[in-house]
Amino acid sequence: MITPKRPREELDLEQRLSEIRLLVIEMEGALTDGTTTCDHQGRESITTCRTDQLALAQWRQAGNLVVVVAREDLEAARAWCEKRGFTFRPHQGHNKAALMQTIIFEHELTPPQVCYLGAELDDLPAMMVAGVAAAPAGANPWAQGAAHLVLSAQGGAGAVRELVEQILERQHPERKLTPGVD
């Protein structure tokens, strides 16, 4: 197996997580379980986990940023983001590294301040740009191998919550997450 390059190998995970200010999350496979349904008129829909939504609200309440990445034609992802006030960034093809670099530039951050949560092979280029690369349980083995952090929760079943909790606990060890924040 090829060992992927991991940026800033000299830092341990706690140090990396303490710098994160922006979460970039792939919709399909990380924020959802990767399932999309299609109605008789061709409209696709997605299902997300409520605890992940609550965790993202806490993340933003702590003054941090969220960008959700999904394929360009997944209108359900765009609508989900708009309803919650999250930035939606569509992608075409597999050039997620360039998309990540653009997102980082637009938010006036540096790669060490960004965590990317992805689950599939097409997420690898973005994972290589991020200061912290994370993958949910059940992610493609290559994505897990490239990740600094492999979560115990599946995509669409609490992976985002687990990631947010781990970052916030390291950034604010004195503060516990507040349940039920919308």
C-alpha positions in Angstrom: 0.0 0.0 0.0 1.2 3.5 -0.8 1.6 5.7 2.2 0.0 9.1 1.5 1.9 12.3 2.3 0.5 13.8 5.4 1.3 17.5 5.9 3.1 18.7 9.0 3.8 15.2 10.4 5.8 16.7 13.3 2.5 17.9 15.0 0.4 15.5 17.0 -3.3 15.3 16.6 -4.1 17.5 19.6 -1.9 20.3 18.2 -3.5 20.0 14.8 -7.1 20.0 16.1 -6.4 23.1 18.3 -5.8 25.2 15.2 -9.0 24.3 13.3 -11.3 27.2 12.5 -13.1 25.9 9.3 -14.7 22.5 8.7 -15.1 21.5 5.1 -17.5 18.5 4.9 -18.3 16.3 2.0 -22.1 16.0 1.9 -22.4 12.5 0.5 -20.7 9.9 2.7 -19.7 12.2 5.5 -22.7 14.4 6.4 -25.0 11.7 5.0 -24.6 8.0 4.7 -24.1 8.5 1.0 -27.6 7.5 0.1 -29.7 9.8 -2.2 -33.2 9.0 -3.1 -35.0 10.0 -6.2 -38.7 10.6 -6.6 -40.8 9.9 -9.7 -40.0 13.4 -11.1 -36.3 12.9 -10.7 -35.8 15.1 -7.6 -33.1 13.8 -5.3 -33.3 14.0 -1.5 -30.9 13.4 1.3 -31.1 12.6 5.0 -28.9 14.0 7.6 -28.5 13.2 11.3 -30.0 15.7 13.8 -27.1 15.3 16.2 -24.7 16.4 13.4 -26.8 19.5 12.7 -26.8 20.4 16.4 -23.0 19.9 16.6 -22.5 22.2 13.6 -24.7 24.8 15.3 -22.4 24.6 18.3 -19.4 24.8 16.0 -20.6 28.0 14.5 -21.7 29.4 17.9 -18.1 29.0 19.0 -17.2 31.4 16.1 -16.0 28.9 13.6 -16.9 28.3 9.9 -18.6 25.5 7.9 -18.4 24.8 4.2 -20.4 21.9 2.7 -19.1 20.4 -0.5 -21.3 18.4 -2.8 -21.7 17.6 -6.5 -23.0 20.4 -8.5 -26.4 18.8 -9.4 -27.4 17.8 -5.9 -29.9 20.6 -5.3 -31.0 19.0 -2.0 -27.6 19.7 -0.6 -27.7 23.3 -1.7 -31.2 23.7 -0.1 -30.1 22.0 3.1 -27.1 24.5 3.4 -29.2 27.5 2.6 -31.8 26.6 5.2 -29.1 26.4 7.9 -26.9 29.3 6.7 -24.0 27.1 5.8 -21.8 27.9 2.8 -22.4 25.4 -0.1 -19.7 24.8 -2.6 -20.5 22.6 -5.6 -17.8 20.7 -7.3 -17.4 19.3 -10.7 -15.3 16.2 -11.3 -12.5 15.2 -9.0 -10.5 18.4 -8.6 -11.2 18.9 -4.9 -7.7 20.0 -4.1 -8.2 23.2 -6.2 -11.6 23.7 -4.6 -10.0 23.4 -1.1 -7.3 25.9 -1.9 -10.0 28.3 -3.2 -12.1 27.8 0.0 -9.1 28.4 2.2 -8.1 31.5 0.2 -11.7 32.9 0.3 -11.8 32.5 4.1 -8.4 34.1 4.5 -7.1 31.1 6.4 -4.2 28.7 6.0 -4.4 24.9 5.5 -3.5 24.2 9.2 -6.7 26.0 10.2 -8.9 23.7 8.0 -10.3 20.2 8.6 -11.7 18.2 5.7 -14.1 15.4 6.4 -14.4 13.0 3.5 -15.2 9.4 2.8 -14.3 8.4 -0.7 -11.4 8.3 -3.2 -12.4 11.6 -4.8 -11.9 13.2 -1.3 -8.2 12.3 -1.2 -6.9 15.5 -3.0 -8.8 17.7 -0.6 -7.6 15.7 2.4 -4.0 16.2 1.4 -4.5 20.0 1.4 -6.2 20.2 4.8 -4.3 20.6 8.1 -6.5 17.8 9.5 -8.0 15.1 7.3 -10.8 13.1 8.9 -12.8 10.1 7.7 -15.9 8.5 9.2 -16.0 4.9 10.1 -16.9 2.8 7.0 -15.1 5.3 4.7 -13.1 4.0 1.8 -9.9 2.3 3.1 -7.7 4.8 1.1 -9.6 7.7 2.7 -9.1 6.2 6.1 -5.4 5.7 5.4 -5.0 9.3 4.4 -6.8 10.6 7.5 -5.2 12.0 10.6 -8.4 11.0 12.4 -10.7 8.1 11.7 -13.9 8.5 13.6 -15.9 5.7 15.2 -19.2 7.0 13.9 -20.4 6.4 10.3 -21.2 9.2 7.9 -24.7 10.4 8.4 -24.8 8.8 11.8 -22.9 11.1 14.1 -19.5 11.4 12.4 -19.8 15.2 12.2 -20.8 15.4 15.9 -17.9 13.3 16.9 -15.5 15.4 14.9 -16.8 18.7 16.3 -16.8 17.4 19.9 -13.2 16.3 19.5 -12.0 19.6 18.1 -14.0 21.8 20.6 -12.8 19.6 23.6 -9.2 20.2 22.6 -9.7 23.9 21.9 -11.8 24.5 25.0 -11.0 21.8 27.6 -12.7 23.8 30.3 -16.0 23.9 28.4 -18.3 21.0 27.9 -20.7 20.9 24.9 -24.1 22.2 25.6 -26.8 19.7 24.7 -29.8 20.8 22.7 -28.4 24.0 21.1 -30.2 24.7 17.8 
